């Protein structure tokens, strides 16, 4: 447990909680949760980059919250462009052969 930095645990929990809140309360049309989670994680990564560049921020432990939350919210309209795997199989369909006589 000593190998995992506490800031990483806070960051992962913040991404999960924020993505759930965005999924529940932001009024977009019905959509999948995975693109929302990806855009929220990207927003938090941009927030960490903001902190790495030394720009002003509000931090919770090692996680940079204010720019991360703003980036996560502003990236949500782009969630509809995240490719999702189709639910259909890519294998060729087999037709039912005629029963033998």
BELKA-V627815 format. One record per backbone hydrogen bond with DSSP energy under -0.5 kcal/mol. NH is the residue of the N-H (numbers start at 1). CO is the residue of the C=O. E is the energy in kcal/mol with one decimal. If there is no record, write none. Layout:
NH_CO_E ; NH_CO_E
This chain:
4_1_-0.8 ; 5_3_-0.6 ; 8_5_-0.9 ; 9_5_-1.2 ; 10_6_-2.2 ; 11_7_-2.4 ; 12_8_-2.5 ; 13_9_-2.3 ; 14_10_-2.5 ; 15_11_-2.4 ; 16_12_-2.4 ; 17_13_-2.6 ; 18_14_-2.5 ; 19_15_-2.5 ; 20_16_-1.8 ; 21_17_-2.2 ; 22_18_-2.6 ; 23_19_-2.4 ; 24_20_-2.0 ; 25_21_-2.6 ; 26_22_-2.0 ; 28_26_-2.0 ; 36_32_-0.7 ; 37_33_-2.5 ; 38_34_-2.5 ; 39_35_-2.4 ; 40_36_-2.3 ; 41_37_-2.4 ; 42_38_-2.3 ; 43_39_-2.2 ; 44_40_-2.3 ; 45_41_-2.1 ; 46_42_-2.4 ; 47_43_-1.9 ; 48_44_-2.0 ; 49_45_-2.1 ; 50_46_-2.3 ; 51_47_-1.9 ; 52_48_-2.5 ; 53_49_-2.1 ; 54_51_-1.2 ; 55_50_-1.8 ; 59_57_-0.5 ; 60_63_-3.1 ; 63_60_-1.8 ; 65_58_-2.4 ; 65_63_-0.7 ; 66_58_-0.9 ; 69_65_-3.1 ; 70_66_-2.1 ; 71_67_-2.9 ; 72_68_-2.5 ; 73_69_-2.2 ; 74_70_-2.4 ; 75_71_-1.7 ; 76_72_-0.5 ; 76_73_-0.8 ; 78_75_-1.3 ; 79_76_-1.8 ; 80_77_-0.8 ; 81_78_-1.7 ; 82_79_-1.3 ; 95_93_-0.5 ; 97_95_-0.6
